[in-house]
Amino acid sequence: MSEFHKTLMGQKYYNNDLPALIKSITRLCEAMEAQNDINEKLLKESKKNNNFKLKEINERSHPEL
């Protein structure tokens, strides 16, 4: 098995399959990072909106405050 890299199958694996796999995983990670950035922005926006709504509800419920 230590001669795998010398076989046609081994050469294909190291020259084509493995680099393609690495490229695919890299693209997947980049897509996940981009989605995480979007989710983080949406969460911050949602929290702002919820805080505004809570403040509005409190002001309506307790106008003296």
C-alpha positions in Angstrom: 0.0 0.0 0.0 3.0 2.4 0.4 3.2 2.4 -3.5 -0.3 3.8 -4.0 1.0 7.1 -5.2 2.8 5.4 -8.1 -0.4 3.7 -9.4 -2.7 5.3 -12.0 -5.4 5.3 -9.4 -3.1 6.9 -6.8 -1.9 9.5 -9.3 -5.6 10.4 -10.2 -6.4 10.6 -6.5 -3.5 12.9 -5.6 -3.6 15.0 -8.8 -7.3 15.3 -9.4 -9.6 13.9 -6.7 -7.9 15.3 -3.6 -7.5 18.9 -4.9 -11.1 18.9 -6.1 -12.3 17.7 -2.7 -10.2 20.4 -1.0 -11.6 23.1 -3.3 -15.2 21.9 -2.7 -14.7 21.9 1.1 -13.2 25.4 0.9 -16.1 26.7 -1.1 -18.5 25.1 1.4 -16.7 26.8 4.3 -16.8 30.1 2.5 -20.6 29.7 1.9 -21.2 28.8 5.5 -19.2 31.9 6.7 -21.2 34.1 4.4 -24.5 32.6 5.7 -23.3 33.1 9.3 -22.6 36.8 8.6 -26.1 37.2 7.1 -27.7 35.4 10.1 -25.8 37.5 12.5 -27.0 40.7 10.8 -30.5 39.4 10.7 -30.4 38.5 14.4 -29.1 42.0 15.4 -31.8 43.6 13.3 -34.4 41.3 14.9 -33.2 42.2 18.4 -33.4 45.9 17.6 -36.9 45.6 16.3 -38.0 43.5 19.4 -36.4 46.1 21.7 -38.2 48.9 19.9 -41.5 47.0 20.1 -41.1 46.3 23.8 -40.3 49.9 24.5 -43.4 51.0 22.6 -45.5 48.5 24.5 -44.2 49.6 27.8 -44.8 53.3 27.0 -48.4 52.5 26.0 -48.9 50.4 29.1 -47.3 52.9 31.5 -47.4 56.3 30.0 -46.4 57.9 33.3 -42.9 56.3 33.0 
